[in-house]
């Protein structure tokens, strides 16, 4: 994906990871599904954040969260991914871990001529995310190629 601010530079996979990580952090903070955050931002803003990620990652993540929540007028919800059965999931994965899961899913399902912003919206709007975000099952621990095959198959 070409950087929207510097057309001679490419957005890196670490930039994709940062945006997926921030989407996860914000969704958890607001108790919203990840797709809510991705859809509220939209393609153009996701492309801008991907293009600025190499700078934004040096900022305080709490400040970045607050800015994005304010900028995109994101609202509190009641979708709590941490509401799990302690016997099935004694420790939920961190936002960092889930950011990596989603980054790999975006990369493993990237379509020809699709940029990262398009892919983020496509992946986060897929029903497979409901399974990945259900920490009572182990879908998020599966190897990346298996998760990608499950995505294309329509489920686990």
Secondary structure by P-SEA (a helix, b strand, c coil): ccccccccccccaaaaaaaaaaaaaaaaaacccaaaaaaaacaaaaaaaaaaaaaaaaccaaaaaaaaaaaaccccccccccccccccccccccaaaaaaaaaaaaaaaccccccaaaaaaaaaacaaaaaaaccccccccccaaaaaaaaaaccc
